[in-house]
Amino acid sequence: MRLTRRALLGAAAGSAAAAAAAAAAAVVADRRGASGGSGSLFADCGPDGSAPNVATGVLASGKFRSVARAGRTVGWTVAYPPGRAGTGLPVCLVLHGRGADHAAAFQQLQMHKYLADAVRRGVPPFALASIDGGAAYWHPRVNGDDPQAMLLQEFLPLLARRGLLTNRFGLIGWSMGGYGALLLAERLGAIRVAGVAAASPALWTSAGATAPGAFDSPADFAANDVFQGRARLTGVPLRVDCGDSDPFAGATRSFVRGLPPGWSGGFEAGCHTVGYWRRICPAQLAFVGRHLHDRATG
């Protein structure tokens, strides 16, 4: 069948609309159950970030059957900086938000473009690695789904086989993934985590305030409460960013008030949106890249 130019344009528009709808759905899913911040249509979201127009490096993708995630097939992607698709690079794990998957970091947030631009501007080169974590909030669940174990027992060994340096690694996550990055950093500490950057982390101050499905029970919330584990972040380079109008802003402010001294980031005009996460992406990548290099050479 011969495709006309009009048909091709229509298909492209449909794909763009579908991607935008997926991004919006992911944001809504992440915000469900949040408290604090403004939900108003007149919230000050600030300017959207715009991905740089730069040549990017290799994007390598694959899938495997995850034992840790109860037999689910999971997809993954590794983004390399331009000209550095070989071995010997440190790596930063990218934890996606609720309703998203491993591809969202690159299709929606365009993190491979920000990575290429960061390295072009002098940030030491490193790779970004994203994987499907489902909607389990990056911790073990009673149904046998354990995305945190998948990261440690399956994904990091896969990345090591590809020649990436995994003894120490970075963590970046947004919304549900921001929570997951903080939780994993608390579990492992400075021995394994070279630096962590959390964007709009999905945090709640009590079990009764959480989003439906985020935790199995109040006991599950207590066992994975990042507020109680803040002291374990001592020595871990930490950046936390959140928009003033984000529904998680109130809980995030409470969280950072109890952090060990030395954390960076902060609050500015912004909402729980892809546009905000793109805007802070350059600063977060520069932060993690610098600390990955310090740990690799120190």
N, C-alpha and C positions, 0 to 999 in steps of 0.2 A: 504494500500500500504506500502511495506517495504522500508524504506529509507536506502540507503547505506552510508558508511562513506564518500565516495567521494561526494555524494549529500549533506550531512550535511555540509561538509567543504565548498562546493560551496555556499550553502545558507548563511553560516556565513560570507563568503567573500563578498557576495552580500549585506548583511545588513551593513557591515562595510563600503563598498564603498558608499552605499546610505547615511549613516550618514555623511561621509566625504563630499559628494556632497552637502548635506543640509547645513553643516557648511560653506562651501565655498560660497554657494548661499546667505546665510545670511550676510556674510562679504561683498560681492559685493553689495548687496542691501543697506547696511548701508553706504557704501562709495560713493554711487551715488550722485553726486552733491557736494562732499566735495572739499574744496580748502585749500591750505597750506600743507606743508609737501611734501614728495617725493612719486611719483607714480612709480618710476623707479624699474625695475627688480633687480637692484643692490643696492637697499636700505638696510641699516643696520638694520635688524629686530631683531638682538640679539638672544639669545637662547630661544627656546620654553620652557614654563613651563611644568613640568611633575607631574601629580597628584600623591599624596603619596599613598603607598600601605598600607592601614590601614583598620581596621574593621569600618564600618559605622553604623550609627543609622537608625531608621525607616524613610522610605519615605512614606508619606501618600498623596494620590491623590484623586481628585474628579472633578466634573463639576457642573455647574448650569447655568440657563438662566439669563443673565445679563440685567436688565432693563436699567441700565446706558449705556450699549453698544447696545442699540436699539434692544434688544431681542436676541442677539447672545448667543450661548452656549459657555461658556468659561471653559477651564480646569485649574486646579491649582495643585500645589504640595507643601507640607511642608516637609522640611528636619530637623530631630532632631539629636542632638549629641548622641553618643552611651549611652544607658542606661537612657536617659532623654526624653522619649516620653510622659511623663505625663504633668501635668499642672504647671503653675507658671513660665514659661520661657519667657524672653523678645524675641521679634521677629524683624527680619530685612526683609523688603520687597525687592525682587529682580526684577528689571525691565529689561526685555530683549531688545535686539536690533531689528532693522527692519529685517523682513524676518524670525524671530525666533518665538518661543512660550514659554510657561511656562516650558516645558521639557528641553529646551536648556541649562539652568543653570546647570542641572545635567547630561544630556547625553553628552553634548559637553564640558562645562567648568569643569564638575566634582566637583562642589562646595560642595556637601555633603561630599566628601572625604577630601577636604581642611578644612571643618568645623570640622570634626572628629579629624583631625590632630591638628588644632588650639586649640581645647579644651584639647587634650592630652598634649599639650605643655604649658597649663596653662591659656589660654584665658577663661574668665568666660563663661559658656555655654549659648547658645541662639539658636533660631530656624531661619531657612531661609524659606521664603514663596514667591513663584513665581506664576504668573497668566498670562493668555493670554491677552495681550494688543493690539493685532492687529498691524496695521501700522499707527496708528493715531498720533504718536509722543507724546503719553501720555498727551494729552490735549483735551478739548471739540472741536468737529468738527460740521460743519453746517449740516451734514447728520444725526445728532443725536447720533453719537458714542462718548462717553465720558469715556475713560479709567481711567482718573484721578478720576472722581466721583465713578467709579466702585471700585477703591482702597479704598476710604474713606467710602462710603455708603454701600458697599456690602462685600468686601473682609475682611477688618478689623473686622467688626462684626462677620463674619464667624470664623475668627481666635480667637476672644474673646470667642466665644461659645466653641471652642476647648480647652479653658483654657490658652491661651497665653496672655501675658500682652501687651495691645495695646494702653494704654494712651499715652505712648511715644514709639516710634519705630525707627529703623534704616532704611536706604535706601542705596542700592547698585544697580548700573546699568551700562551697557556698551553700548557705541555708542548711538543709539536712547534712550536706557534706561538710559544712563548717563545724557543726556539732561533732560529726564523726572524726574530723581531723583533730579537734581538741581532745576528744575521748582517747584516741589512739596515742596521741602525744603524752597524755597523762599515764597511760598504761606502760609505755616504753621508756619515757624519760629521755634525758640528754644523751645517753649512751647510743641510742639508735636514731633519734630524731635530730637532724641538723638545723631545722627551722620549720615553723608552721605559720601559715597565714590563713585566717578564717574570715570569710566575707559573709556578713549578715547571718551569723550562726543561728540555727533554730534552737533556741534555748527557752526553757520554762523554769520557773522557780518552785513549782510544786507539781506533783503527779496529777492533781485534779485539773490543771490548766493545759495539759498536753493535747496535741492533735490526736484524733482517733487513729488508732493503729500504730502510733509512734512507739509505744511500749506495751508489753503484754499485761502488766499489772503495776500497782504501786511499788511492789517489791522489785520489779524489773527496773522501774525508774530509779529507785534508790541505789540499786547496784551499779547503775550507769550514770550517776549524777555527776556531771562535770564540775558543778559548784563545790562538791565535797573533795574533788581531786586537785584543786588548783595548786596546792603546795607542791605537788609532784611535777609541776611545770618549771620549778626552779632550775635554772641553767639551760632551759630550752629557749632559744630565740623565738619570740612570739610577736605576731602582728594580728590585731583584731580591728576590722573595719565594719562600720554599720551606718546606714543612713538615718538621719534624725526622724524621718517619717516612716521608717520601717516598722512593721508591727512587732518585731522582735527587739526593738531598740531599748525598751525598758528593762527587759531581762538581761540584755547584753551589757547595759550600763551597770547593773547589779553584779554581773559576772566580773567585769574588769576591775571593779572597786576592790575585789579581794585577790587580785593577781599578785604574784611576787613582783618586786620592782623591776623596771627595765623594759616592760612591754611597749610596743609602738602601735601606730595606727590611730584610730579615734573615730570621731563622729563628725559628719558634715551633711549638707543637704543631700537627700537621697531616699529612695524607696526600695522595696523588695523587687527589683527588676533587673533584667539582663543589661539594660542601659547603665545602671549603677555599677554592676559587677564588671562590665567592660571598662568603666571609667577608672576603677581602682586597680584593675589588672596590672598595668605597668608598674605601679609601686609595689604590689604584692610579689610579682615575679622578680623584680630587682632585689627585694628583701630576701626571698628564699635563695635566689641564685648566689648572692653574696655570702650567705651563711653556709650553703652547700660547698662553696669554694674554700671558705675558712676551715671547715671541718675536714675537707679532703686534703688540705695542705698543712693543717696545724698539728 
